[in-house]
Amino acid sequence: MSELARRLAVLMLGAVLAACAAKQGSVVLLPERDGKNTAVVVTQGGAQVPLTQPYAAANLTSGGPKSYQSSAQEVQSYFGAALAAQPLPPAQFTLYFVEGKDEFTAESKAIIDRVFTEIAKRPVPDVVVIGHTDKLGSDAVNDPLSRQRAEVVRNALLARGIAADKVVAVGRGKREPVVPTAEGVAEARNRRVEIQVR
């Protein structure tokens, strides 16, 4: 379920709970961030109203749901505070490493500031750092190397003031390659650390 779909579900739940208590309220279908189509059917009593396009809406009344077309302005007017209170959607970054080392590639060094900017947007960040290797070498070498790469990133975050209990670092070795290769094959895109910021 996308973050926007979760936000929609929260808005719809609030509207439905209000409608159950007062036999009235509104349900508005919000657009997806990625532009994909979505739909929902509003049921009240024995009547149903399908909402199949962004800002399609239904008023819940004692006589059953009545469809209408809402707008971004109306949603902001009625639900702006609830939308503003929602957490930011998760962000993901990938940093790459020099073969056999815990040293960033030049391109990855430039991404670090973007990671800190994203973390700073969150009052209570939750960061997961996952280290990976390519399939060159044994598990005995790659498992500690992947963990070491994750720890390098974690330590960089801690050095910039991120609380230690907000950053978890793990290593996956060569088990989850982005680019499938045979054993013993070096692949730069698999030598990475993924950072998930929530």
Secondary structure as UniProt FT lines:
FT   HELIX           3..22
FT   STRAND          25..28
FT   TURN            33..34
FT   STRAND          40..44
FT   TURN            45..46
FT   STRAND          47..51
FT   TURN            54..55
FT   STRAND          56..61
FT   TURN            62..63
FT   STRAND          64..69
FT   HELIX           72..85
FT   STRAND          91..97
FT   TURN            99..100
FT   HELIX           106..120
FT   STRAND          127..131
FT   HELIX           139..159
FT   TURN            160..161
FT   HELIX           164..166
FT   STRAND          167..171
FT   TURN            173..174
FT   TURN            183..184
FT   HELIX           188..190
FT   STRAND          192..197
//
